[in-house]
Amino acid sequence: MPRVVLITGANSGVGFELVRLIAEKGHTVYLGARNEESGQEAVRILHAEGLNTVKLILIDVTKPSSISSAKETIEIVEGKLDVLVNNAGICKIDENQSALGPDMDVVREILDTNFFGAIETTVAFIPLLRKSTEKSPVILNVASALASNTQSQLDGRNKFVGYRASKVALNSYTIALAMELKDEGFKVNSVTPGLTATKLTKGNGQPVRDGGLAMLPWALLGSDGPTGKFFGSDGRELAW
């Protein structure tokens, strides 16, 4: 049965590729974008490929009014939501910061999008997810290998202080959310697509399609799937 899916920050990069992959399977996908022009261009590309189940939804996860408006639009048109993918994220100029000398304005901006924005979006859409006709509504939080505190200790690199902290915090929220929603049948997980060649990574990493394919099974998880877990791009569970 076709699902109704919302992916935030999806006008480019891995989010855009995930929209394409899910639409290829016949599902209705709301492509979340902050900017109307770039969002319309992204949708135009996918419609040209015959993926006419893709719809643009304007949503800025740092603005509660924008989140609320997007929720109301989807509620009016669809009456429910089956899958929420919290993909919107920024890194900014965070790569050279140390733990002792971070630019706090940058750190706050990163957390505002990557962490607080994901929470506010999730809370706003919970009522629509509860109206899902699926046995197990899905919430997928897009993480990073840097979100593993265990791995961070092993690799010994002290970079991306704000970005790392934002994704660690998002993983913590994933655990809490999964615990609260477990009895309702929700599937709530974090997944890293792996280092993927996008604007965020300055073109470094694997092809974008590979990153999308790494997230696809977790976005379309069935009722027999896990919840409250953190998965790598190879499908294996990662240490928190």
N, C-alpha and C positions, 0 to 999 in steps of 0.2 A: 504494500500500500504506500503510495507517495507520501512523503513527509514534508512538513513546512519547517524550513531551516533559516536561521539568521546567523550571519557571520559578520562580525564587526571588523572594521579596518580592512575591507576586502576589495578595494579598488585597484590594488597592486600586490605584488609579491606572493607569498605563500597563501594568503587569504583569497586572493583572486583565483589562484590555481585550484584551491579547494572548492570554491564556488563552481568552477568549471567541472570538476570531477563529480561533484554531487549532482549537478544539473544533468550531466551525461547519463545518470542513472534514473532520470525522470522525476526527480524531486523538485518542489518549489523552493527556490533559494533567494532569500533577501540579501542582496549585496550591500552591506553597510559601508557608507562613505561619509566623511565630514564635508567634503567639497562636492557640490552638485555637478560642476563641469567634469571633474575627473571621474565621478561616479557614473555619469551618463556615458562617457566615453568607454568605460569598462563594460557597461551593459551592452553598448552598441557592438563591441567586439564579440561578445558572447552570443548575442542575437544573430549576428552575421554567420556564426558557426551553427546556427539552427537551435541554439539553446534558449528557447523562448520562455522557459519557466523561471528564468532569472529576472528578478525585480529589484529596482533601486530603492533603497531606504536611506534617507539622510539621518545620520546619527553621529553625534560627537559625544564620546563617553565621558568627557570632562564637563559636560553641561547637562545637569539634571532635566532642564526643560526640553532638550533635544532627545534625551532618552525617553522621556514621557511621551513626546510627540510620536516617536517611532513605535512605541508600544501601542499607542492608541490606533495608529494607522493599521498595524498588523492585526490588531483585535477586530477592527471594523471589517477588514477585507477577508481575513482567514478564520477568525474566531478562536484561534489556538496557536500554539507554537510547539513543535515536537523536539527541535534541537536548537540549542544556543551555543555558538562557538565564540568565546571571548578571545579574539585574535588581535584586536587593536593594541598596538604597542609602539613605543619609541625608545631610542637609545641616546639620541642627541650626541653631544661631544664628551661623552662620559668615559671613553676608553683609556684616557691617560690619568685618571684620578686615582689618588691613593686613599687609603682609609683615614689617614691623618690630615689630608688636605683636600677634601671634596668641595666642589662648588655647590653649596646648599640649594641655590636656586635651581640648578640643573637636577639635583637629586629630587627635590620636591616636584618638579615638572614631570620627571619620569614616573615617580610613584603615583602622581595624580592620574596619569593615563593607564599605566600598566597594572596598578593595584586598585586604587580607589575607584577608577572608572569601571573596572571589571566587576567590583562588588555592587556598585550602584546599578549597573546594567542588569546583573543577575537578579537582584532584589526586585527590580521593576518588572522583569519578565516572568518571575515565578508564577504569578496568577495565570498567565497564558500557558505556561508549561504544564500547569496542573490541569488544564483543559485538553491536554494532548490526548489523542485517540490511541496512542501507542501505550503499551503496558509499562514501558520504561522511558520516560522523557530523558533526554541527554543534555548534560552541560559539560562542555569540553573547554578547558582552560589551556591556552597555548603557552607552554613554558619554554625552557632552554636548558641545555646541559649545565649552564652556570647556576641553575636553580638547585642543584644538588649540593648541599653542604658537604656531604661525604666526599664527592668527587673534587670539590674545590680545595679541600684539605690535601688531597692526593696530588693534584696537578701543580700546586704551589704558586699559581699565578695570582697576583693581586691587581686585577684590572676590572673595569666596568663596575665600579663600586655601587653606584646608584641602580644600574640595570640589574645587576646580580641580586641586590637586596629586594628589588621590586618583584622579581620572579620567585625568590624564596618565599616572600610574603604571600604571593599568589598561590603557591603550593600549599602553604599553611591553611589558606582559606579553602582550598580544594578539599583538604581533609575534614575541616569543620563542616563544610557544606554537605559533603557526602554522608557524614554521620547523622546530620539533622534530617536529611531527605531519604535515607535508606529505607525506612519503613513505608515510604510512599512509592517505592519502586524506581526512583531516579538513579541514573548512572552518571556519576560525577567523577571525572578524571582529569589529570594533567598529562600533556604529551609534548615532547620536543620534536620538531620536524628535522632536527639536525642542522648543522651549518649549511645554509642555503643561500645561493647567489641572489640577493635582493638589495634594495637601497639601504636597508638596515645594516647589512654586512658589507656594504660597498662593493658588491659583486663577487665576494668570495664565497666559495662553497659549492655544493652540489646543484644540479639543475633544479629549477623551481618545481617542476612536475614531481620530482622525487620527494621533495619536501611535502607537497600536497598529498602524495600517495601514502606517506608515512602517517599522516593524520586521518586519512579517510576512514579506516575501519573503526576508529574511536569515535568519530563524528556520527557514524551510522550504527553504533553499537546496539545489539539486540538485548532482550530481557535476560538472557543467560550470561551476559558479559559482566566484567568486574566493576567495582566502584571504589572510589577512594584510593586510587593508585596513580603512580607516576611512571610513564612509559617513554622509552627512547625511540629513536627513529627506526630501529631494527625490530621494534615490537616487544622488546624485553623490558621487564620491570626495572626501574632505576631506584637506587637508594635515595631517600629524602636528603 
